[in-house]
Amino acid sequence: MPSVARRRTLAPYAFISPFYLLYALFLITPIGIGGYLSLTDWAGLGTPLWVGLDNYTRLFGDASFLSAVVNTVLYVLFSVCVVVPAALLIAQGLNARGLRGRDFFRLTFFIPVVLSPIIIALVFTLFYDREYGLFNAALRGFFGWGGIDWLGEPSWAKVSVMLLVLWRWTGYLTIFFLAGLKNIPRELYEAAAIDGAGRVRSFRNVTLPMLKPVTAFVAVTVMVGTAQILEEPMLLTKGGPGEATLSVAMFIYREAFTRQQLGYAAAAGVVMFVIVFFIGRAANAAFGVGREK
C-alpha cells in the first residue's frame, strides 16, 4: 500500500514535469548561457576566452551603447505617454453607441498587427521620401511647408521611428482596451448620469478606474515591447543618421552578427534583460498590480 500512496503522490508532479523541463530548456538554459558568454570574449567559433567583467566595464564606457539606451528610453516614454492614451481614446470611440461601420474600423486598426514589420517599414520608407513621400506632399498641400528630411535629419529620424511605433502598436492595444470597456457594467454609467456626471466626468470617475487592470497590462506590454524595438530603426534608418535612432536591441544585433563580438553582445543583452525586468516591475508597482488589497 505505501507504494500505491507514493505513486499517487508523485503522479501530479509527473503530469507537470514536461512544462518545467521545456521551461528550463528554452528559457532558463539560454539565460544561463547568455550570462556565461557575457563574461567571455567569443567571436562565435573556437573556445570562449574568459574576461570576467571586462565586457561590462567596456559597455558602460561605450558611447554607442549609452546612445542606444537613451534612444530606447525615449521610445519607451513615447509608447507610454502617447501610444497608450491614443489606443484608449480610439477604443472609447469604437465602443460608442450608434457607431456605424464599427466592424470596418476595428479591422482597419487591426491591420498593422497582421502585417509583416518588413512590409510596414518599406511602405513607410516611401511615405517618408523627401521629394515624393506622402507625408511631405500632405504638408505642402495643407500648410505649404517645405520638404522635411524625415530619415536624414537626426531629430526627424527619431520622430519617424516613433510614428511607426504609434501606427504599429495602437491597433493592438486598442483591442485590449475595447475588451475592457465591454466588461464595464452600463449601470455604473447610468448611476453616474443620475448624479449629474457628464461624459468627461464619467470617463474620469468610471471608465479609468474600471480599466486600471487593463491599463496596467497594456502599459507593461508596450513598455517591454518597445524596450526591445529592433525592426523599426533597423529597416527605416539602419540606426542612423549616425546613431540617432540606434536601439539597444539593434546594438546587440550589430555587435553579435556584424562585428562578431558575441561575448560583448551577450553583456549588452544581460543589461537589456535587467532594464526590461525593472521596467516591468516599476510599471506593475505604479498600477498596483500584485499589491495586496
Backbone as CSV, one residue per row, in Angstrom:
resi,resn,N_x,N_y,N_z,CA_x,CA_y,CA_z,C_x,C_y,C_z
1,MET,0.806,-1.227,0.000,0.000,0.000,0.000,0.838,1.275,0.000
2,PRO,1.968,1.288,0.735,2.782,2.509,0.696,3.219,2.879,-0.710
3,SER,3.497,1.826,-1.538,3.929,2.120,-2.902,2.807,2.768,-3.706
4,VAL,1.560,2.340,-3.465,0.416,2.935,-4.157,0.252,4.391,-3.747
5,ALA,0.365,4.658,-2.446,0.250,6.035,-1.958,1.365,6.902,-2.518
6,ARG,2.540,6.316,-2.625,3.673,7.085,-3.165,3.444,7.429,-4.623
7,ARG,2.908,6.457,-5.387,2.632,6.731,-6.798,1.581,7.826,-6.933
8,ARG,0.571,7.794,-6.072,-0.449,8.835,-6.125,0.143,10.205,-5.789
9,THR,1.108,10.215,-4.886,1.741,11.478,-4.507,2.593,12.031,-5.641
10,LEU,3.277,11.139,-6.352,4.175,11.566,-7.423,3.455,11.825,-8.741
11,ALA,2.234,11.320,-8.886,1.518,11.447,-10.160,1.339,12.898,-10.604
12,PRO,0.911,13.813,-9.717,0.758,15.205,-10.184,2.061,15.807,-10.702
13,TYR,3.173,15.475,-10.040,4.468,16.007,-10.482,4.854,15.452,-11.848
14,ALA,4.457,14.212,-12.108,4.757,13.621,-13.414,4.000,14.342,-14.527
15,PHE,2.776,14.781,-14.235,1.980,15.473,-15.249,2.523,16.870,-15.553
16,ILE,3.025,17.554,-14.534,3.506,18.925,-14.759,4.982,18.979,-15.119
17,SER,5.685,17.864,-15.013,7.127,17.868,-15.288,7.476,18.268,-16.726
18,PRO,6.688,17.884,-17.768,7.053,18.336,-19.123,7.125,19.854,-19.247
19,PHE,6.209,20.553,-18.580,6.241,22.020,-18.640,7.548,22.554,-18.071
20,TYR,7.931,22.050,-16.906,9.146,22.567,-16.270,10.397,22.173,-17.040
21,LEU,10.369,21.007,-17.672,11.512,20.609,-18.494,11.661,21.543,-19.693
22,LEU,10.553,21.825,-20.372,10.599,22.745,-21.513,10.945,24.159,-21.067
23,TYR,10.431,24.552,-19.903,10.731,25.878,-19.363,12.226,26.020,-19.100
24,ALA,12.802,24.993,-18.501,14.239,25.030,-18.220,15.059,24.976,-19.502
25,LEU,14.583,24.197,-20.487,15.338,24.023,-21.722,15.335,25.283,-22.573
26,PHE,14.173,25.924,-22.694,14.047,27.041,-23.636,14.121,28.422,-22.984
27,LEU,14.139,28.502,-21.666,14.226,29.813,-21.019,15.404,29.895,-20.054
28,ILE,15.431,29.018,-19.076,16.490,29.089,-18.065,17.857,28.814,-18.674
29,THR,17.941,27.779,-19.521,19.236,27.434,-20.122,19.791,28.554,-20.997
30,PRO,19.000,29.155,-21.919,19.545,30.277,-22.698,19.983,31.455,-21.837
31,ILE,19.242,31.736,-20.756,19.642,32.828,-19.866,20.986,32.516,-19.224
32,GLY,21.150,31.281,-18.787,22.425,30.887,-18.183,23.577,30.952,-19.169
33,ILE,23.343,30.476,-20.398,24.395,30.525,-21.422,24.736,31.969,-21.763
34,GLY,23.709,32.816,-21.883,23.955,34.227,-22.172,24.745,34.898,-21.072
35,GLY,24.413,34.582,-19.822,25.167,35.145,-18.708,26.619,34.710,-18.721
36,TYR,26.861,33.441,-19.070,28.245,32.954,-19.146,28.997,33.632,-20.286
37,LEU,28.372,33.702,-21.465,29.042,34.316,-22.618,29.343,35.790,-22.382
38,SER,28.516,36.455,-21.560,28.762,37.875,-21.294,30.057,38.100,-20.529
39,LEU,30.591,37.044,-19.956,31.851,37.138,-19.210,33.031,36.631,-20.020
40,THR,32.825,36.458,-21.327,33.879,35.921,-22.187,34.088,36.805,-23.411
41,ASP,35.187,36.552,-24.085,35.459,37.157,-25.393,35.325,36.040,-26.413
42,TRP,34.276,36.100,-27.232,33.977,34.998,-28.150,33.456,35.557,-29.453
43,ALA,33.981,35.042,-30.548,33.591,35.502,-31.882,32.629,34.539,-32.564
44,GLY,32.172,33.510,-31.849,31.238,32.558,-32.420,31.860,31.218,-32.749
45,LEU,33.167,31.183,-32.909,33.895,29.947,-33.185,35.034,29.814,-32.177
46,GLY,35.413,28.578,-31.930,36.509,28.355,-31.002,36.034,28.379,-29.558
47,THR,36.990,28.384,-28.660,36.696,28.361,-27.229,36.566,29.780,-26.689
48,PRO,35.489,30.086,-25.981,35.349,31.425,-25.398,36.482,31.720,-24.416
49,LEU,37.004,32.929,-24.467,38.090,33.359,-23.582,37.495,34.121,-22.408
50,TRP,37.757,33.643,-21.216,37.195,34.263,-20.015,37.814,35.640,-19.785
51,VAL,36.949,36.664,-19.659,37.439,38.029,-19.417,36.782,38.656,-18.193
52,GLY,35.934,37.909,-17.513,35.298,38.436,-16.313,34.333,39.570,-16.627
53,LEU,34.464,40.657,-15.886,33.561,41.800,-16.032,34.062,42.839,-17.024
54,ASP,35.074,42.499,-17.800,35.639,43.470,-18.749,34.600,43.949,-19.760
55,ASN,33.728,43.036,-20.207,32.707,43.440,-21.186,31.771,44.495,-20.610
56,TYR,31.418,44.335,-19.339,30.515,45.301,-18.712,31.209,46.642,-18.493
57,THR,32.472,46.586,-18.094,33.234,47.826,-17.924,33.333,48.582,-19.242
58,ARG,33.616,47.838,-20.295,33.711,48.447,-21.619,32.358,48.962,-22.084
59,LEU,31.305,48.224,-21.743,29.962,48.561,-22.207,29.518,49.922,-21.679
60,PHE,29.724,50.156,-20.394,29.254,51.405,-19.800,30.154,52.588,-20.127
61,GLY,31.254,52.320,-20.824,32.075,53.405,-21.346,31.933,53.578,-22.844
62,ASP,31.033,52.790,-23.442,30.817,52.814,-24.888,29.754,53.858,-25.222
63,ALA,30.148,54.892,-25.941,29.208,55.965,-26.290,28.057,55.450,-27.145
64,SER,28.320,54.458,-27.998,27.261,53.903,-28.846,26.188,53.229,-28.002
65,PHE,26.614,52.470,-27.003,25.650,51.784,-26.145,24.841,52.783,-25.328
66,LEU,25.502,53.782,-24.785,24.790,54.787,-23.997,23.789,55.544,-24.862
67,SER,24.170,55.829,-26.111,23.244,56.470,-27.039,22.051,55.568,-27.321
68,ALA,22.311,54.264,-27.471,21.228,53.311,-27.711,20.281,53.248,-26.519
69,VAL,20.831,53.309,-25.306,19.991,53.288,-24.106,19.094,54.522,-24.052
70,VAL,19.672,55.688,-24.331,18.890,56.931,-24.318,17.771,56.875,-25.357
71,ASN,18.094,56.411,-26.558,17.078,56.309,-27.610,15.969,55.338,-27.218
72,THR,16.354,54.211,-26.629,15.364,53.219,-26.224,14.452,53.769,-25.140
73,VAL,15.023,54.511,-24.199,14.206,55.139,-23.152,13.208,56.118,-23.769
74,LEU,13.644,56.874,-24.773,12.734,57.798,-25.464,11.591,57.042,-26.132
75,TYR,11.914,55.909,-26.769,10.871,55.110,-27.415,9.873,54.585,-26.383
76,VAL,10.378,54.143,-25.238,9.503,53.616,-24.189,8.601,54.718,-23.640
77,LEU,9.176,55.883,-23.362,8.377,57.000,-22.857,7.304,57.414,-23.863
78,PHE,7.664,57.427,-25.137,6.690,57.769,-26.175,5.559,56.751,-26.204
79,SER,5.901,55.488,-26.085,4.873,54.445,-26.147,3.894,54.558,-24.989
80,VAL,4.394,54.934,-23.812,3.517,55.036,-22.643,2.710,56.335,-22.666
81,CYS,3.361,57.427,-23.008,2.721,58.748,-22.923,1.854,59.084,-24.129
82,VAL,2.081,58.430,-25.264,1.336,58.762,-26.481,0.540,57.565,-27.000
83,VAL,1.194,56.419,-27.156,0.535,55.267,-27.777,-0.596,54.739,-26.904
84,VAL,-0.348,54.588,-25.604,-1.387,54.055,-24.712,-2.610,54.972,-24.656
85,PRO,-2.456,56.290,-24.432,-3.645,57.157,-24.470,-4.358,57.145,-25.820
86,ALA,-3.597,57.088,-26.919,-4.222,57.044,-28.242,-5.066,55.784,-28.400
87,ALA,-4.537,54.655,-27.945,-5.290,53.402,-28.031,-6.557,53.466,-27.185
88,LEU,-6.461,54.075,-26.010,-7.635,54.193,-25.141,-8.712,55.069,-25.775
89,LEU,-8.311,56.185,-26.353,-9.285,57.081,-26.982,-9.950,56.427,-28.190
90,ILE,-9.164,55.696,-28.974,-9.743,55.003,-30.129,-10.726,53.930,-29.672
91,ALA,-10.352,53.183,-28.629,-11.252,52.160,-28.099,-12.538,52.784,-27.575
92,GLN,-12.407,53.933,-26.925,-13.592,54.630,-26.427,-14.506,55.032,-27.579
93,GLY,-13.906,55.496,-28.672,-14.707,55.859,-29.831,-15.373,54.661,-30.477
94,LEU,-14.651,53.548,-30.581,-15.220,52.345,-31.186,-16.307,51.725,-30.319
95,ASN,-16.272,52.034,-29.032,-17.265,51.474,-28.111,-18.513,52.341,-28.000
96,ALA,-18.512,53.480,-28.685,-19.650,54.400,-28.592,-20.903,53.775,-29.196
97,ARG,-22.014,54.058,-28.592,-23.288,53.545,-29.104,-23.658,54.242,-30.412
98,GLY,-24.244,53.480,-31.306,-24.718,54.053,-32.556,-23.642,54.290,-33.592
99,LEU,-22.431,53.804,-33.352,-21.351,53.995,-34.324,-21.593,53.104,-35.537
100,ARG,-21.630,53.697,-36.704,-21.810,52.933,-37.932,-20.456,52.483,-38.468
101,GLY,-20.435,51.310,-39.075,-19.190,50.789,-39.622,-18.202,50.370,-38.555
102,ARG,-18.712,49.945,-37.394,-17.851,49.574,-36.276,-16.869,48.466,-36.662
103,ASP,-17.371,47.432,-37.333,-16.512,46.308,-37.718,-15.433,46.741,-38.710
104,PHE,-15.783,47.653,-39.609,-14.797,48.150,-40.571,-13.661,48.871,-39.856
105,PHE,-13.997,49.719,-38.897,-12.970,50.460,-38.167,-12.101,49.517,-37.333
106,ARG,-12.722,48.511,-36.738,-11.947,47.536,-35.964,-10.939,46.827,-36.856
107,LEU,-11.392,46.420,-38.032,-10.499,45.748,-38.972,-9.371,46.676,-39.403
108,THR,-9.692,47.935,-39.647,-8.687,48.900,-40.085,-7.595,49.075,-39.044
109,PHE,-7.979,49.208,-37.790,-6.988,49.408,-36.735,-6.213,48.133,-36.425
110,PHE,-6.754,46.972,-36.820,-6.072,45.709,-36.545,-5.076,45.339,-37.640
111,ILE,-5.141,46.007,-38.790,-4.268,45.674,-39.918,-2.783,45.682,-39.551
112,PRO,-2.264,46.686,-38.822,-0.827,46.681,-38.500,-0.377,45.457,-37.721
113,VAL,-1.301,44.818,-36.995,-0.935,43.655,-36.190,-0.598,42.463,-37.071
114,VAL,-1.298,42.304,-38.187,-1.131,41.120,-39.023,-0.117,41.325,-40.145
115,LEU,0.273,42.567,-40.402,1.246,42.826,-41.463,2.665,42.571,-40.978
116,SER,3.527,42.152,-41.888,4.930,41.938,-41.564,5.616,43.271,-41.283
117,PRO,6.461,43.336,-40.244,7.207,44.575,-39.972,8.054,45.030,-41.152
118,ILE,8.537,44.082,-41.947,9.353,44.435,-43.113,8.515,45.198,-44.131
119,ILE,7.302,44.696,-44.389,6.412,45.377,-45.335,6.045,46.759,-44.811
120,ILE,5.740,46.839,-43.520,5.377,48.121,-42.920,6.512,49.128,-43.072
121,ALA,7.742,48.694,-42.782,8.890,49.598,-42.862,9.130,50.060,-44.295
122,LEU,8.983,49.151,-45.255,9.182,49.526,-46.656,8.142,50.554,-47.108
123,VAL,6.896,50.351,-46.700,5.840,51.299,-47.071,6.100,52.664,-46.444
124,PHE,6.483,52.675,-45.172,6.746,53.948,-44.506,7.990,54.627,-45.060
125,THR,8.943,53.855,-45.574,10.101,54.465,-46.222,9.664,55.289,-47.427
126,LEU,8.692,54.784,-48.168,8.143,55.542,-49.297,7.376,56.769,-48.806
127,PHE,6.631,56.604,-47.730,5.889,57.743,-47.175,6.828,58.862,-46.730
128,TYR,8.012,58.485,-46.230,8.953,59.463,-45.687,9.876,60.073,-46.746
129,ASP,9.756,59.658,-47.987,10.636,60.188,-49.030,10.548,61.713,-49.076
130,ARG,11.719,62.353,-49.157,11.764,63.821,-49.059,11.077,64.505,-50.238
131,GLU,11.197,63.950,-51.420,10.661,64.607,-52.616,9.252,64.152,-52.964
132,TYR,9.018,62.844,-52.874,7.752,62.306,-53.377,6.927,61.592,-52.302
133,GLY,7.355,61.684,-51.048,6.655,60.981,-49.986,5.282,61.560,-49.676
134,LEU,4.412,60.702,-49.167,3.041,61.107,-48.849,3.007,62.173,-47.761
135,PHE,3.854,62.038,-46.742,3.821,62.980,-45.627,4.216,64.388,-46.062
136,ASN,5.296,64.501,-46.835,5.710,65.823,-47.306,4.693,66.411,-48.283
137,ALA,4.091,65.550,-49.097,3.061,66.032,-50.024,1.868,66.601,-49.257
138,ALA,1.488,65.928,-48.172,0.375,66.418,-47.356,0.732,67.734,-46.670
139,LEU,1.969,67.834,-46.164,2.393,69.072,-45.501,2.436,70.242,-46.477
140,ARG,2.912,69.972,-47.696,2.947,71.040,-48.705,1.538,71.454,-49.115
141,GLY,0.660,70.458,-49.250,-0.689,70.758,-49.697,-1.516,71.521,-48.673
142,PHE,-1.374,71.166,-47.390,-2.216,71.777,-46.363,-1.574,72.995,-45.696
143,PHE,-0.242,72.972,-45.541,0.414,74.044,-44.785,1.455,74.812,-45.591
144,GLY,1.805,74.311,-46.770,2.805,74.971,-47.583,4.218,74.834,-47.055
145,TRP,4.455,73.844,-46.208,5.791,73.631,-45.650,6.696,72.996,-46.689
146,GLY,8.009,73.262,-46.547,8.984,72.634,-47.428,9.195,71.172,-47.072
147,GLY,9.953,70.494,-47.916,10.182,69.077,-47.699,11.024,68.806,-46.466
148,ILE,10.525,67.953,-45.593,11.257,67.552,-44.386,12.074,66.307,-44.699
149,ASP,13.322,66.311,-44.285,14.182,65.138,-44.471,13.932,64.181,-43.308
150,TRP,12.854,63.405,-43.429,12.397,62.572,-42.326,13.454,61.583,-41.855
151,LEU,14.172,60.979,-42.772,15.110,59.914,-42.414,16.560,60.372,-42.421
152,GLY,16.818,61.609,-42.843,18.195,62.084,-42.949,18.617,63.053,-41.875
153,GLU,17.655,63.617,-41.154,17.970,64.573,-40.092,17.729,63.891,-38.744
154,PRO,18.687,63.937,-37.804,18.607,63.135,-36.575,17.297,63.270,-35.801
155,SER,16.863,64.492,-35.527,15.653,64.655,-34.715,14.414,64.152,-35.450
156,TRP,14.322,64.425,-36.761,13.185,63.938,-37.531,13.231,62.424,-37.708
157,ALA,14.429,61.858,-37.733,14.543,60.403,-37.834,13.942,59.740,-36.600
158,LYS,14.190,60.315,-35.427,13.566,59.794,-34.199,12.050,59.879,-34.295
159,VAL,11.560,61.018,-34.766,10.113,61.188,-34.924,9.554,60.146,-35.891
160,SER,10.292,59.862,-36.956,9.840,58.883,-37.949,9.673,57.506,-37.327
161,VAL,10.647,57.106,-36.512,10.556,55.807,-35.844,9.384,55.796,-34.869
162,MET,9.200,56.886,-34.134,8.107,56.950,-33.161,6.744,56.887,-33.838
163,LEU,6.604,57.547,-34.984,5.334,57.488,-35.710,5.032,56.070,-36.181
164,LEU,6.066,55.355,-36.576,5.872,53.967,-36.983,5.487,53.104,-35.786
165,VAL,6.101,53.367,-34.637,5.725,52.668,-33.405,4.263,52.950,-33.066
166,LEU,3.858,54.207,-33.212,2.470,54.588,-32.944,1.513,53.819,-33.842
167,TRP,1.807,53.771,-35.133,0.917,53.103,-36.077,0.885,51.597,-35.849
168,ARG,2.022,51.034,-35.493,2.103,49.579,-35.351,1.461,49.076,-34.058
169,TRP,1.585,49.836,-32.967,1.140,49.352,-31.671,-0.279,49.776,-31.307
170,THR,-0.759,50.885,-31.837,-2.034,51.433,-31.372,-3.190,50.464,-31.571
171,GLY,-3.286,49.874,-32.757,-4.382,48.956,-33.023,-4.356,47.736,-32.125
172,TYR,-3.165,47.229,-31.860,-3.024,46.048,-30.999,-3.507,46.349,-29.585
173,LEU,-3.106,47.499,-29.047,-3.500,47.856,-27.690,-4.978,48.221,-27.615
174,THR,-5.514,48.743,-28.707,-6.933,49.102,-28.737,-7.815,47.890,-28.467
175,ILE,-7.394,46.725,-28.936,-8.174,45.501,-28.743,-8.386,45.227,-27.261
176,PHE,-7.333,45.377,-26.470,-7.438,45.099,-25.032,-8.312,46.141,-24.332
177,PHE,-8.136,47.405,-24.699,-8.987,48.434,-24.100,-10.449,48.225,-24.473
178,LEU,-10.699,47.831,-25.711,-12.075,47.610,-26.154,-12.712,46.461,-25.376
179,ALA,-11.933,45.403,-25.148,-12.443,44.285,-24.350,-12.738,44.728,-22.923
180,GLY,-11.864,45.574,-22.367,-12.107,46.079,-21.021,-13.340,46.958,-20.941
181,LEU,-13.547,47.795,-21.949,-14.731,48.659,-21.969,-16.018,47.845,-22.051
182,LYS,-15.982,46.733,-22.777,-17.172,45.891,-22.910,-17.567,45.264,-21.569
183,ASN,-16.604,45.124,-20.665,-16.876,44.479,-19.384,-17.301,45.459,-18.293
184,ILE,-17.349,46.748,-18.609,-17.799,47.731,-17.617,-19.327,47.750,-17.604
185,PRO,-19.950,47.486,-16.476,-21.424,47.464,-16.425,-22.028,48.816,-16.802
186,ARG,-23.060,48.783,-17.615,-23.741,50.012,-18.015,-24.395,50.708,-16.817
187,GLU,-24.713,49.928,-15.783,-25.361,50.507,-14.613,-24.496,51.578,-13.953
188,LEU,-23.172,51.420,-14.052,-22.283,52.411,-13.447,-22.404,53.756,-14.151
189,TYR,-22.507,53.714,-15.485,-22.672,54.958,-16.237,-24.044,55.577,-15.972
190,GLU,-25.055,54.728,-15.837,-26.391,55.241,-15.549,-26.437,55.899,-14.176
191,ALA,-25.756,55.278,-13.203,-25.709,55.870,-11.865,-24.958,57.197,-11.882
192,ALA,-23.874,57.249,-12.660,-23.114,58.498,-12.771,-23.948,59.587,-13.430
193,ALA,-24.743,59.207,-14.431,-25.604,60.187,-15.104,-26.670,60.726,-14.156
194,ILE,-27.199,59.851,-13.297,-28.193,60.295,-12.317,-27.580,61.304,-11.353
195,ASP,-26.310,61.106,-11.033,-25.605,62.032,-10.136,-25.181,63.314,-10.833
196,GLY,-25.506,63.432,-12.125,-25.200,64.652,-12.849,-23.859,64.659,-13.550
197,ALA,-23.230,63.505,-13.677,-21.920,63.433,-14.334,-22.084,63.470,-15.845
198,GLY,-21.262,64.286,-16.491,-21.236,64.320,-17.943,-20.289,63.270,-18.496
199,ARG,-20.009,63.353,-19.784,-19.150,62.352,-20.413,-17.730,62.386,-19.859
200,VAL,-17.195,63.593,-19.686,-15.817,63.708,-19.197,-15.711,63.185,-17.774
201,ARG,-16.648,63.569,-16.942,-16.614,63.117,-15.550,-16.844,61.613,-15.449
202,SER,-17.742,61.081,-16.261,-17.968,59.629,-16.269,-16.717,58.889,-16.720
203,PHE,-16.038,59.454,-17.708,-14.800,58.831,-18.181,-13.753,58.823,-17.078
204,ARG,-13.660,59.937,-16.348,-12.643,60.044,-15.308,-12.978,59.204,-14.075
205,ASN,-14.250,59.171,-13.687,-14.631,58.528,-12.430,-15.119,57.092,-12.582
206,VAL,-15.481,56.707,-13.803,-15.978,55.342,-14.011,-15.045,54.551,-14.921
207,THR,-14.798,55.078,-16.116,-14.034,54.322,-17.110,-12.602,54.068,-16.661
208,LEU,-11.895,55.115,-16.290,-10.482,54.958,-15.933,-10.270,54.030,-14.735
209,PRO,-11.022,54.176,-13.630,-10.821,53.228,-12.522,-11.133,51.784,-12.899
210,MET,-12.188,51.572,-13.681,-12.554,50.212,-14.059,-11.559,49.599,-15.038
211,LEU,-10.846,50.447,-15.772,-9.866,49.955,-16.746,-8.459,49.841,-16.161
212,LYS,-8.315,50.059,-14.869,-6.977,50.069,-14.281,-6.206,48.767,-14.521
213,PRO,-6.807,47.578,-14.317,-6.057,46.341,-14.601,-5.669,46.210,-16.072
214,VAL,-6.587,46.587,-16.966,-6.284,46.517,-18.397,-5.185,47.507,-18.754
215,THR,-5.271,48.707,-18.200,-4.252,49.717,-18.470,-2.885,49.256,-17.995
216,ALA,-2.843,48.601,-16.838,-1.569,48.081,-16.331,-0.990,47.050,-17.287
217,PHE,-1.842,46.128,-17.748,-1.370,45.106,-18.684,-0.882,45.726,-19.982
218,VAL,-1.663,46.675,-20.511,-1.303,47.328,-21.769,-0.004,48.104,-21.620
219,ALA,0.141,48.840,-20.520,1.348,49.640,-20.310,2.586,48.764,-20.215
220,VAL,2.497,47.681,-19.450,3.648,46.779,-19.325,3.969,46.136,-20.668
221,THR,2.935,45.722,-21.396,3.142,45.081,-22.697,3.864,45.996,-23.667
222,VAL,3.396,47.246,-23.779,4.004,48.155,-24.751,5.379,48.620,-24.280
223,MET,5.583,48.748,-22.975,6.896,49.151,-22.468,7.942,48.082,-22.746
224,VAL,7.600,46.839,-22.435,8.537,45.740,-22.676,8.773,45.557,-24.169
225,GLY,7.705,45.650,-24.961,7.852,45.501,-26.405,8.690,46.597,-27.024
226,THR,8.471,47.844,-26.601,9.225,48.958,-27.161,10.661,48.961,-26.670
227,ALA,10.896,48.469,-25.457,12.271,48.377,-24.964,13.108,47.429,-25.814
228,GLN,12.436,46.510,-26.517,13.141,45.559,-27.381,13.010,45.927,-28.861
229,ILE,12.700,47.166,-29.153,12.460,47.603,-30.527,13.679,47.338,-31.409
230,LEU,13.442,46.713,-32.558,14.534,46.352,-33.464,14.185,46.654,-34.917
231,GLU,13.037,46.149,-35.382,12.725,46.240,-36.810,12.592,47.680,-37.295
232,GLU,11.926,48.513,-36.506,11.642,49.874,-36.972,12.913,50.668,-37.279
233,PRO,13.837,50.831,-36.313,15.055,51.594,-36.635,15.967,50.883,-37.620
234,MET,15.985,49.548,-37.584,16.879,48.821,-38.481,16.436,48.963,-39.932
235,LEU,15.150,48.829,-40.192,14.662,48.856,-41.565,14.459,50.275,-42.088
236,LEU,14.117,51.203,-41.197,13.877,52.576,-41.639,15.172,53.354,-41.830
237,THR,16.038,53.324,-40.813,17.202,54.218,-40.801,18.529,53.508,-40.594
238,LYS,18.485,52.175,-40.352,19.702,51.424,-40.015,20.400,52.015,-38.787
239,GLY,19.604,52.597,-37.906,20.138,53.186,-36.687,20.619,54.606,-36.847
240,GLY,20.616,55.118,-38.054,21.137,56.456,-38.319,20.043,57.505,-38.357
241,PRO,20.400,58.698,-38.834,21.760,59.104,-39.255,22.718,59.154,-38.066
242,GLY,23.933,58.698,-38.301,24.859,58.498,-37.195,24.338,57.361,-36.347
243,GLU,24.002,57.652,-35.105,23.378,56.671,-34.220,22.143,57.280,-33.566
244,ALA,21.486,58.165,-34.304,20.362,58.930,-33.759,19.170,58.056,-33.411
245,THR,18.995,56.926,-34.088,17.843,56.062,-33.831,18.258,54.669,-33.369
246,LEU,19.519,54.488,-33.036,20.024,53.185,-32.603,19.347,52.762,-31.302
247,SER,18.822,51.543,-31.266,18.210,50.997,-30.058,19.137,49.965,-29.436
248,VAL,18.843,49.568,-28.207,19.676,48.579,-27.526,19.627,47.248,-28.264
249,ALA,18.437,46.837,-28.709,18.318,45.574,-29.439,19.116,45.612,-30.734
250,MET,19.103,46.742,-31.418,19.870,46.870,-32.654,21.364,46.891,-32.367
251,PHE,21.750,47.502,-31.255,23.154,47.494,-30.841,23.622,46.066,-30.611
252,ILE,22.801,45.258,-29.941,23.149,43.858,-29.693,23.284,43.100,-31.005
253,TYR,22.335,43.299,-31.907,22.382,42.631,-33.212,23.649,43.015,-33.967
254,ARG,23.978,44.296,-33.967,25.155,44.777,-34.702,26.438,44.185,-34.138
255,GLU,26.573,44.182,-32.814,27.798,43.669,-32.204,27.933,42.164,-32.411
256,ALA,26.814,41.441,-32.384,26.871,39.984,-32.482,27.077,39.503,-33.909
257,PHE,26.320,40.042,-34.854,26.293,39.461,-36.193,27.026,40.277,-37.249
258,THR,27.342,41.523,-36.948,28.118,42.332,-37.893,29.578,42.398,-37.490
259,ARG,29.821,42.575,-36.189,31.190,42.717,-35.695,31.722,41.452,-35.033
260,GLN,30.895,40.418,-34.964,31.305,39.112,-34.436,31.857,39.200,-33.017
261,GLN,31.245,40.030,-32.186,31.634,40.142,-30.778,30.479,39.613,-29.926
262,LEU,30.332,38.297,-29.928,29.176,37.697,-29.280,29.220,37.834,-27.765
263,GLY,30.399,37.781,-27.179,30.511,37.970,-25.738,30.089,39.368,-25.323
264,TYR,30.543,40.350,-26.082,30.192,41.746,-25.810,28.696,41.968,-26.015
265,ALA,28.142,41.376,-27.073,26.705,41.480,-27.328,25.900,40.801,-26.223
266,ALA,26.417,39.676,-25.713,25.726,38.988,-24.622,25.679,39.856,-23.369
267,ALA,26.760,40.598,-23.105,26.768,41.513,-21.958,25.701,42.591,-22.128
268,ALA,25.589,43.127,-23.342,24.543,44.115,-23.613,23.159,43.491,-23.447
269,GLY,23.027,42.212,-23.835,21.760,41.525,-23.671,21.388,41.342,-22.208
270,VAL,22.372,41.055,-21.371,22.109,40.924,-19.935,21.644,42.260,-19.357
271,VAL,22.313,43.336,-19.752,21.914,44.666,-19.281,20.497,44.985,-19.752
272,MET,20.193,44.631,-20.993,18.850,44.874,-21.525,17.810,44.064,-20.755
273,PHE,18.144,42.826,-20.418,17.240,41.987,-19.632,16.936,42.634,-18.284
274,VAL,17.968,43.151,-17.635,17.784,43.803,-16.335,16.912,45.050,-16.480
275,ILE,17.175,45.837,-17.532,16.391,47.057,-17.757,14.920,46.721,-17.986
276,VAL,14.655,45.739,-18.854,13.270,45.355,-19.153,12.586,44.807,-17.904
277,PHE,13.327,44.031,-17.117,12.764,43.461,-15.888,12.317,44.561,-14.935
278,PHE,13.181,45.535,-14.725,12.837,46.604,-13.783,11.781,47.549,-14.356
279,ILE,11.749,47.701,-15.675,10.669,48.479,-16.289,9.323,47.815,-15.997
280,GLY,9.266,46.500,-16.168,8.037,45.775,-15.885,7.641,45.859,-14.423
281,ARG,8.626,45.717,-13.534,8.343,45.802,-12.105,7.854,47.196,-11.716
282,ALA,8.505,48.216,-12.278,8.113,49.591,-11.964,6.697,49.880,-12.452
283,ALA,6.374,49.391,-13.652,5.028,49.606,-14.185,3.983,48.889,-13.336
284,ASN,4.276,47.661,-12.926,3.345,46.930,-12.073,3.137,47.645,-10.743
285,ALA,4.238,48.169,-10.180,4.129,48.889,-8.910,3.318,50.170,-9.071
286,ALA,3.514,50.854,-10.203,2.795,52.109,-10.439,1.290,51.887,-10.545
287,PHE,0.895,50.742,-11.120,-0.530,50.455,-11.291,-1.090,49.572,-10.175
288,GLY,-0.239,49.221,-9.215,-0.716,48.439,-8.086,-0.948,46.984,-8.390
289,VAL,-0.340,46.459,-9.455,-0.518,45.049,-9.804,0.222,44.181,-8.795
290,GLY,-0.456,43.181,-8.267,0.155,42.286,-7.302,0.138,42.815,-5.882
291,ARG,-0.406,44.015,-5.677,-0.454,44.601,-4.339,-1.642,44.024,-3.581
292,GLU,-1.413,43.667,-2.332,-2.490,43.109,-1.523,-3.515,44.187,-1.197
293,LYS,-4.769,43.818,-1.337,-5.842,44.766,-1.045,-6.238,44.676,0.429
